Amino acid sequence: MTVALPRTAFGTPGPGWRFAVVLTGQDRFSADQARGFAATPQPYQFGVCAEGGTSPLCAVDPGSVPKALDVLVPDGQSQADVLNPLAGPVTVPAATVPAVTVP
């Protein structure tokens, strides 16, 4: 994805800047316009688990899982861990822009 903003509105990202980025599915039916989850995939809803899944996550109320499909996570963390509602409230951490040497 490319985000284009006037430099005066956004500044110049560089080392030390932090971003929390979440990708979700869009719908035009719910109040937040983010596609929700059902226990298994449904028309217009993502599935928490595949049909017949046995993971402990499959027993979670689909309305309580974060409406996120992909997140940018800092080094040393995984998307699965960050988005796991079994570990407590989900908080998306910010990833820091690394220093880059340009030749």
C-alpha positions in Angstrom: 0.0 0.0 0.0 1.2 3.5 -0.6 0.1 6.4 1.5 0.5 9.8 -0.1 0.2 13.0 2.0 1.6 16.4 1.5 5.0 16.6 3.3 3.8 19.6 5.2 1.0 17.6 6.7 3.0 14.5 7.5 6.6 15.5 7.9 9.5 13.3 6.9 9.5 9.8 8.5 12.9 8.7 9.7 14.7 6.8 12.4 12.8 6.7 15.6 9.4 7.4 14.1 6.8 4.8 15.2 3.8 3.5 13.3 0.9 1.2 14.3 -0.5 -0.3 11.1 -3.5 -2.6 10.9 -5.1 -4.0 7.8 -8.8 -5.0 8.0 -11.5 -6.0 5.6 -14.1 -3.3 4.8 -17.8 -3.7 4.6 -20.5 -1.1 4.3 -22.9 -2.7 6.8 -21.5 -2.4 10.3 -21.1 0.9 12.2 -17.3 0.8 12.0 -17.3 -0.5 8.4 -14.8 -3.2 9.3 -15.7 -6.7 8.2 -16.4 -8.9 11.3 -15.7 -12.5 12.2 -17.9 -15.6 12.5 -16.9 -18.9 14.1 -16.1 -20.2 10.6 -15.9 -18.3 7.3 -19.3 -17.0 6.1 -20.4 -14.7 3.2 -19.2 -11.2 4.2 -17.5 -12.4 7.4 -14.1 -13.9 8.1 -13.7 -17.1 10.1 -12.0 -17.3 13.4 -11.3 -21.0 12.6 -11.8 -23.4 9.7 -14.7 -25.7 9.9 -13.8 -28.5 12.4 -11.0 -26.5 14.0 -9.9 -27.6 17.4 -7.6 -24.7 18.5 -8.5 -23.0 21.8 -9.1 -19.9 19.7 -12.0 -21.7 18.0 -14.0 -21.4 21.3 -13.7 -17.7 21.5 -16.7 -15.5 20.9 -16.2 -14.2 17.3 -17.5 -10.8 18.3 -14.5 -10.5 20.7 -11.7 -11.1 18.2 -9.9 -8.0 16.8 -11.1 -7.0 13.3 -7.6 -7.3 11.9 -6.2 -9.4 9.2 -2.6 -8.2 9.1 -0.6 -5.9 11.4 2.9 -4.5 11.1 4.7 -5.7 14.2 8.1 -4.8 15.8 11.0 -7.1 15.5 10.7 -10.1 17.8 6.9 -10.1 17.9 4.6 -12.1 15.7 1.2 -11.2 14.3 -0.3 -14.3 15.9 0.8 -13.3 19.3 -0.2 -9.6 18.9 -3.7 -10.5 17.7 -4.4 -13.4 20.1 -7.4 -12.6 22.2 -6.7 -15.5 24.5 -3.7 -13.6 25.9 -5.9 -10.7 27.1 -6.9 -7.4 25.6 -5.3 -6.9 22.1 -3.1 -3.9 21.8 -1.3 -3.2 18.5 2.2 -2.1 19.2 4.0 0.5 17.1 6.9 -0.5 15.0 9.9 1.9 14.9 11.3 3.1 11.6 14.9 1.8 11.5 17.9 3.9 10.6 18.8 3.3 6.9 22.0 4.2 5.2 21.4 5.5 1.7 24.4 5.3 -0.7 
